[in-house]
């Protein structure tokens, strides 16, 4: 397996107001698509942000958060090897837990 060290990925956790898990997933997909962008940075490199996949949608333990927004960013992390991430993340591999 060849790893491109220039390619980086970001994993984001967002809080979405919805009345069902199906609505939350639809909003998550729409949010990811709306965040897609491609631009040239100061080094002349093309930077592309695009949704790879919505991995999981779940209910929060306490849904009494106060926000005027339907979507709230909670956490994001970056990594280089998407193939290794897929092996690590059971929801991406469709593995039964």
For each residue, the residues with C-beta under 8 A, 3 or more apart:
1: 83
2:
3: 80 81 83
4: 7 80
5: 80
6:
7: 4 80 82
8: 78 79 80
9: 52 78 79 80 82 85
10: 49 76 77 78 79
11: 55 76 77 78 79 85
12: 73 74 75 76
13: 73 74 75 76
14: 28 31 71 72 73 74
15: 60 65 67 71 72 73 74
16: 24 27 28 31 57 70 71 72
17: 67 69 70 71
18: 21 23 24 27 70
19: 23
20: 23 24
21: 18 24 25 57 58 59
22: 25 26
23: 18 19 20 26 27
24: 16 18 20 21 27 28 57
25: 21 22 28 29 54 57
26: 22 23 29 30
27: 16 18 23 24 30 31 70 71
28: 14 16 24 25 31 32 54 57
29: 25 26 32 33 51 54
30: 26 27 33 34
31: 14 16 27 28 34 35 71
32: 28 29 35 36 51 54
33: 29 30 36 51
34: 30 31
35: 31 32 49 51
36: 32 33 48 49 50 51
37: 48 49
38: 46 47 48 49
39: 46 47
40: 44 45 46 47
41: 44 45 46 47
42:
43:
44: 40 41
45: 40 41
46: 38 39 40 41
47: 38 39 40 41
48: 36 37 38
49: 10 35 36 37 38
50: 36
51: 29 32 33 35 36 54
52: 9 82
53: 92
54: 25 28 29 32 51 57
55: 11 89 91 92
56: 91
57: 16 21 24 25 28 54
58: 21
59: 21 63
60: 15 63 65
61:
62: 65
63: 59 60
64:
65: 15 60 62 72
66:
67: 15 17 72
68:
69: 17 72
70: 16 17 18 27
71: 14 15 16 17 27 31
72: 14 15 16 65 67 69
73: 12 13 14 15 76
74: 12 13 14 15
75: 12 13
76: 10 11 12 13 73
77: 10 11
78: 8 9 10 11
79: 8 9 10 11 82 84 85
80: 3 4 5 7 8 9
81: 3 84 85
82: 7 9 52 79 85 86
83: 1 3 86 87
84: 79 81 87 88
85: 9 11 79 81 82 88 89 92
86: 82 83 89 92 93
87: 83 84 93
88: 84 85
89: 55 85 86 92 93
90: 93 95 97
91: 55 56 94 95
92: 53 55 85 86 89
93: 86 87 89 90
94: 91
95: 90 91
96:
97: 90
